[in-house]
């Protein structure tokens, strides 16, 4: 028999905030509050059951599982480098709207649930059939955009803002952008050219880095700032920096 546990208002508020942000909102709708409370109660019951069955994960085990997930995400992003801790934290926050600490807490709760299911209802796992070739093909067809057009890309940019200037200045900006692009094709360093040609103070001395250099396809803020043409080009390029893009009043050449 589990001991009664009182869920305080601050505990519910904090949990509801996490649920809302995971759903892409700032707060839980009033009609969903009961469902969120039920979920929180289920989580507490699962934790109590896990303690009784001695299934609680150690901090080291949680850390190891987090490392494994991080590696999987790096592979999914097609990176040829490991994410730094700052990049990993920014990626989690941008994708889930949670801090890394909040994400880790939800991740650990999910691991506990998996262990409970594996011990209490192993038949649930055994009853899941292996997918057939037709099932795999149907899943691919349904999610083909995620396979051929990934959600994320890694990008830097060198840019100028010509449309705030007079027409002669616009022409000069275009000529400078084309000159920089030619130097890049001739073998000059992208980072050096950013310093030489870019007028973007936020990224000029960081190799053109866009924050943590990760762009998300559906990010409204990025779309508003850089424009659809820039995003389309950045996601279409693989290991390239050879195309001048005109978007949102700026001339850019992204490096993927």
Steps between C-alpha positions, in 0.01 A plus 500: 500500500643834395508780751276795408691787342372854467570681172547865581388787280863598416574140398201493268583844358857397424390174337226675298758750374718216371203330330392828338845579362539147364173562317625830358290724724560733794234355727263205528145567386246491787320203347826301503592560864330181623683291242832656602424434867418136421831470318687642799322259735592210271862613508507505880337157518752363251788640705361345819454164330851518359641564849317197640627284215850648528491622142611857565783607273822638643626840390783325315252283307294804401815681389603202287158482332516874432840454336359224279208719394737786426703273271186388321392860441846588366467211254148608401631851432771350279776678690865419448579650841374465855270762645657718765318522833375850413375384158325200656332721759390749234370220277288356781364842596415595143337167415309438826492847660632337817820561688744210494420432866125484430559280198719263703226466763240408236749265334565320830125464566463336161778254576331400827174438314682282247649289780162461667334387179783256429460339844125526562367445148769330291221355287438850365849499354480141379169563326643775281574334163807585295413736214468348155667642189163649408474666843849648467426630152170651615675673791767634265238629255310669783814664640701540182553872554687425822732263313576718199442844657629491860350722768839644595809616316835644610573833338718811500448807285668809366256777421437862404180706528469694172135605504548760772740687270475699179493316168873562427576351841286198416704443187822537697380252765417245231842544342670451838292188567591354161866588556495321836334197345766482230776517763329215685492290184870578454576341835487784752383414854127554559569638849757749367262618229224556756728739690603674179161544334209448743322797656310284753653598838342207686687234301781678318775394740368151571532351153149608406348280769124534536468460875601136536490462119198267507200601291161338544284483190177609672655762728280810448765732644765378255251516212413862585865603540669314214208433266368194318755521217792481744354200688418316178855545374663409833308172525572412138877540538729230637852611586475797266531879507474594136165670446402864547155533657279810493248485786338734754692805380841343524754331277642184655698193414433225755747225585348163590 
